[in-house]
Amino acid sequence: MTEVLDFKEVKKMGKLMISTLDLKGSPIGVKFILNDEDFPEDTEILKKHRYCQALMKANKGLNVVLTGEEISCPAAASAFGFRPLPESLKSGKGLVGFGIVSDPEIGKKMFEGMLRLDDNKIKGIHLYPLENAPLIPDIIIVEDDPEKLMWIALAYLHATDGERIESTTAILQATCVDSTIIPFLKNRMNLTYGCYGCRDATDLSENEAIIGFPGSYLPPIMEHLKYLKEKAIPRSRDKGALSVLKGKSKLKTCENGGD
């Protein structure tokens, strides 16, 4: 697998991903801040934002930082190792209160199965549009139509020699755990449908989903996306096979005496 060596190349690949797939927003670079001295200068430090909301701002072109003190979602704060999970969520009762589950034991089990970073492993999270990347990302996240994510997943599959993609989700913590922490800890792509929280707190539409993958996979993914753009993507979007089917249906109607 080719490794990213130059953040300037990351910028070029970010721009190419947008143009190749006609993305509505920016692919998002995510970089974990490990030390106080690593905090970027001249970057907006968000106040009282959820992680999914920070992603939304980066998707719109902003370069932002979210710290453990300012992350406002308790579930995401726990997932990133900033704070313990509140008892109301840990017990599953909080999910009952939100109307997400009817049995607190199910909610409890959902949180028990969540991967999380070690406590105090990171100091903050730097998020930025990939086409303006100031550094090499740990994780890349794309929020868009499932059809566009499908091509990224297909390119990733090519980069992993055809190995089937296995994704996991609890339809909970879709951006923090599913799209960021799982790809980081497991070093693989993960796809998710979204969750109650991110759909309530951001402008993620009912027609969009989310995909996350390690930044090191960007070069081979982009290499195969360029290949797909030559034939597969335009032919699939042209829906030629559907046109043939409609043509046959129209011909059959005429043969049967229809208009």
PLY file of the C-alpha trace (Angstrom):
ply
format ascii 1.0
element vertex 259
property float x
property float y
property float z
element edge 258
property int vertex1
property int vertex2
end_header
0.00 0.00 0.00
1.34 3.42 -0.98
1.83 5.83 1.91
1.09 9.55 1.88
4.41 11.40 2.17
3.54 14.98 1.27
0.52 16.95 2.50
0.64 18.94 -0.75
-0.24 15.72 -2.53
-3.08 15.26 -0.04
-4.50 18.60 -1.18
-4.35 17.56 -4.83
-6.04 14.26 -4.04
-8.73 16.04 -2.05
-9.53 18.27 -5.01
-9.47 15.28 -7.35
-11.87 13.31 -5.13
-14.33 16.20 -5.18
-14.21 16.57 -8.97
-14.18 12.84 -9.71
-17.26 12.05 -7.64
-18.95 15.47 -7.78
-19.05 15.66 -3.99
-21.34 18.26 -2.46
-18.84 19.19 0.24
-15.25 18.59 1.25
-13.77 15.26 2.28
-12.63 15.82 5.86
-9.14 15.27 7.21
-8.96 14.31 10.89
-5.72 14.63 12.83
-5.39 13.69 16.50
-3.46 16.22 18.57
-1.20 14.29 20.92
0.66 17.10 22.68
-0.08 20.68 23.69
2.67 21.94 21.39
0.96 20.27 18.42
-2.06 22.59 18.51
-2.15 24.40 15.16
-1.85 28.18 15.06
-4.41 30.44 13.40
-7.10 27.77 13.64
-10.54 28.25 15.15
-10.98 26.39 18.44
-14.65 25.52 18.58
-16.63 26.25 21.71
-19.24 23.77 22.94
-19.55 21.78 19.74
-20.28 18.14 19.15
-17.76 16.16 17.13
-20.30 15.65 14.34
-20.82 19.43 14.24
-17.06 19.99 13.92
-17.09 17.57 10.97
-19.96 19.54 9.45
-17.91 22.75 9.63
-14.87 21.10 8.06
-17.13 19.68 5.34
-18.14 23.27 4.59
-14.49 24.34 4.22
-13.46 25.45 7.72
-10.23 24.53 9.51
-11.16 23.84 13.14
-9.99 22.26 16.39
-12.13 20.54 19.01
-10.68 20.05 22.49
-11.68 17.75 25.31
-12.89 20.73 27.33
-15.14 22.02 24.56
-16.59 18.82 23.10
-20.25 18.96 24.15
-21.43 15.42 23.35
-20.81 13.18 26.39
-20.80 9.99 24.31
-18.17 11.34 21.90
-16.15 12.80 24.79
-15.99 9.32 26.29
-15.18 7.69 22.95
-12.16 9.96 22.50
-10.97 9.37 26.07
-11.67 12.89 27.31
-14.25 12.06 29.98
-15.97 8.98 31.48
-19.30 7.97 30.00
-22.15 9.38 32.14
-24.03 6.77 34.13
-27.31 7.69 32.40
-25.82 6.56 29.08
-23.74 3.71 30.49
-26.85 2.15 32.01
-28.80 2.47 28.77
-31.50 4.55 30.44
-30.50 7.64 28.50
-31.26 5.92 25.20
-34.68 4.98 26.53
-35.23 8.65 27.37
-34.34 9.65 23.81
-36.77 7.06 22.46
-33.95 5.17 20.73
-34.45 1.84 22.56
-37.28 0.56 24.73
-35.09 -1.71 26.89
-32.22 -0.13 28.86
-30.28 -3.40 28.75
-30.06 -3.11 24.98
-28.77 0.45 25.29
-26.26 -0.69 27.89
-24.99 -3.42 25.59
-24.70 -0.97 22.69
-22.36 1.24 24.71
-20.41 -1.72 26.06
-19.55 -2.71 22.50
-18.16 0.71 21.57
-14.47 0.98 20.75
-12.84 3.99 22.39
-9.44 5.62 22.67
-7.45 5.24 25.88
-8.06 7.93 28.46
-6.03 11.08 27.84
-4.42 9.61 24.71
-5.14 12.78 22.76
-5.37 16.46 23.64
-7.68 17.51 20.85
-8.86 16.87 17.30
-7.93 18.91 14.23
-10.46 18.80 11.39
-10.06 20.39 7.96
-11.20 20.17 4.33
-8.93 17.71 2.55
-8.34 19.97 -0.43
-6.81 22.54 1.94
-5.00 20.04 4.15
-2.29 21.67 6.32
-0.90 18.25 7.24
-1.32 14.53 6.63
-4.57 13.22 8.19
-4.90 10.20 10.45
-8.43 9.58 9.16
-10.44 10.79 6.18
-14.22 11.06 6.41
-16.67 11.60 3.55
-20.33 12.48 4.09
-22.39 12.30 0.92
-24.82 10.24 -1.15
-24.38 6.45 -0.78
-23.69 6.14 -4.52
-20.62 8.35 -4.19
-19.42 6.50 -1.10
-19.86 3.25 -3.03
-17.13 4.27 -5.50
-14.74 5.13 -2.66
-15.46 1.75 -1.10
-14.87 0.02 -4.43
-11.54 1.81 -4.82
-10.60 0.80 -1.28
-11.52 -2.79 -2.07
-9.15 -2.65 -5.02
-6.42 -1.27 -2.73
-6.87 -4.25 -0.40
-6.62 -6.83 -3.21
-10.35 -7.53 -3.40
-10.87 -8.44 0.24
-14.50 -7.96 1.21
-15.24 -4.91 3.33
-16.57 -5.66 6.79
-18.24 -2.75 8.57
-19.68 -2.50 12.04
-22.15 -0.09 13.63
-24.59 0.19 16.49
-26.46 3.03 14.73
-25.03 5.10 17.55
-21.95 7.35 17.60
-21.76 7.16 13.82
-19.18 9.89 13.28
-17.00 9.56 16.37
-16.84 5.78 16.71
-17.93 4.31 13.36
-16.20 6.79 11.06
-13.16 7.80 13.11
-12.17 5.52 15.98
-12.83 2.19 14.28
-10.82 3.13 11.15
-8.04 4.45 13.41
-7.80 1.49 15.79
-8.54 -1.22 13.21
-6.66 0.44 10.33
-9.49 -0.20 7.89
-12.46 1.42 6.24
-15.81 1.55 8.01
-19.18 2.56 6.60
-22.12 3.81 8.61
-25.71 4.89 8.09
-25.52 7.78 10.53
-27.24 7.92 13.91
-29.88 9.77 15.90
-27.32 12.21 17.30
-25.52 13.31 14.13
-28.75 13.58 12.15
-30.32 15.68 14.91
-27.27 17.92 15.43
-26.03 18.49 11.85
-27.30 19.11 8.34
-26.60 15.50 7.28
-29.59 14.76 5.07
-31.79 11.69 5.03
-30.21 10.78 1.68
-26.61 10.85 2.93
-24.36 8.36 4.71
-20.79 8.41 6.06
-17.54 6.60 5.35
-14.21 6.76 7.17
-10.81 5.30 6.30
-7.15 5.70 7.36
-5.33 8.53 5.59
-2.64 6.11 4.43
-5.17 4.56 2.03
-5.77 7.83 0.18
-3.18 7.34 -2.63
-4.35 3.87 -3.75
-7.99 4.90 -3.39
-7.44 7.93 -5.61
-5.43 5.91 -8.10
-8.35 3.53 -8.63
-10.98 6.28 -8.52
-9.27 7.79 -11.57
-9.55 4.38 -13.27
-13.23 4.09 -12.35
-13.88 7.59 -13.71
-12.76 6.49 -17.18
-15.60 4.02 -17.74
-17.44 2.52 -14.77
-18.67 5.71 -13.07
-20.05 7.50 -16.16
-21.57 4.31 -17.59
-23.28 3.43 -14.32
-24.61 6.94 -13.86
-25.84 6.98 -17.45
-28.14 4.03 -16.60
-27.83 2.50 -20.03
-29.18 -0.89 -18.96
-32.26 0.79 -17.49
-32.80 2.67 -20.75
-32.68 -0.62 -22.65
-35.25 -2.12 -20.29
-37.55 0.89 -20.69
-37.11 0.67 -24.46
-38.12 -2.99 -24.43
-41.15 -2.22 -22.26
-42.21 0.57 -24.61
-41.77 -1.71 -27.66
-43.82 -4.45 -26.01
-46.60 -1.97 -25.25
-46.69 -0.88 -28.88
-46.80 -4.48 -30.09
-49.77 -5.10 -27.82
-51.63 -2.20 -29.39
-50.80 0.54 -26.91
-50.00 4.12 -27.78
0 1
1 2
2 3
3 4
4 5
5 6
6 7
7 8
8 9
9 10
10 11
11 12
12 13
13 14
14 15
15 16
16 17
17 18
18 19
19 20
20 21
21 22
22 23
23 24
24 25
25 26
26 27
27 28
28 29
29 30
30 31
31 32
32 33
33 34
34 35
35 36
36 37
37 38
38 39
39 40
40 41
41 42
42 43
43 44
44 45
45 46
46 47
47 48
48 49
49 50
50 51
51 52
52 53
53 54
54 55
55 56
56 57
57 58
58 59
59 60
60 61
61 62
62 63
63 64
64 65
65 66
66 67
67 68
68 69
69 70
70 71
71 72
72 73
73 74
74 75
75 76
76 77
77 78
78 79
79 80
80 81
81 82
82 83
83 84
84 85
85 86
86 87
87 88
88 89
89 90
90 91
91 92
92 93
93 94
94 95
95 96
96 97
97 98
98 99
99 100
100 101
101 102
102 103
103 104
104 105
105 106
106 107
107 108
108 109
109 110
110 111
111 112
112 113
113 114
114 115
115 116
116 117
117 118
118 119
119 120
120 121
121 122
122 123
123 124
124 125
125 126
126 127
127 128
128 129
129 130
130 131
131 132
132 133
133 134
134 135
135 136
136 137
137 138
138 139
139 140
140 141
141 142
142 143
143 144
144 145
145 146
146 147
147 148
148 149
149 150
150 151
151 152
152 153
153 154
154 155
155 156
156 157
157 158
158 159
159 160
160 161
161 162
162 163
163 164
164 165
165 166
166 167
167 168
168 169
169 170
170 171
171 172
172 173
173 174
174 175
175 176
176 177
177 178
178 179
179 180
180 181
181 182
182 183
183 184
184 185
185 186
186 187
187 188
188 189
189 190
190 191
191 192
192 193
193 194
194 195
195 196
196 197
197 198
198 199
199 200
200 201
201 202
202 203
203 204
204 205
205 206
206 207
207 208
208 209
209 210
210 211
211 212
212 213
213 214
214 215
215 216
216 217
217 218
218 219
219 220
220 221
221 222
222 223
223 224
224 225
225 226
226 227
227 228
228 229
229 230
230 231
231 232
232 233
233 234
234 235
235 236
236 237
237 238
238 239
239 240
240 241
241 242
242 243
243 244
244 245
245 246
246 247
247 248
248 249
249 250
250 251
251 252
252 253
253 254
254 255
255 256
256 257
257 258
